[in-house]
Amino acid sequence: MTVTAMPTLDREALRSCHVDLIKNIDDLSSICAYLYQSNIISAHDKEFLKSFQHPTDAIDQLLMMIPKKGNILNIFISILQQSRGNQEAAKILVQKRLGFAERKEPEQ
């Protein structure tokens, strides 16, 4: 299976709001379940994330994994939007992504 790389703008957007996402993701279990169901993370990845004592450490690791999983930012945002506890994180990421896209548009 070939994985399409995450576009640079998406990686930059995700990285630029890393700390805000850690602070605003409340339902990691739900995110992991959806990512597993979507075949984005493996059972091993899911167990690895569950092994952390502090949820913020697990969220940090998940955010580091996401760019390595391919061109999945739209899926990740959609998953965040499905859980009430993660909607603020989704909003932050969408706004950051739009900001990066606007800055990188070619001038006419």
Secondary structure, DSSP 4 states (H G I P E B T S, - for coil): ---PPPPHHHHHHHHHTHHHHHHH---HHHHHHHHHHTTSS-HHHHHHHHT-SSHHHHHHHHHHHGGGG-S-HHHHHHHHHHSGGGHHHHHHHHHHHHHHHHHHSPP-
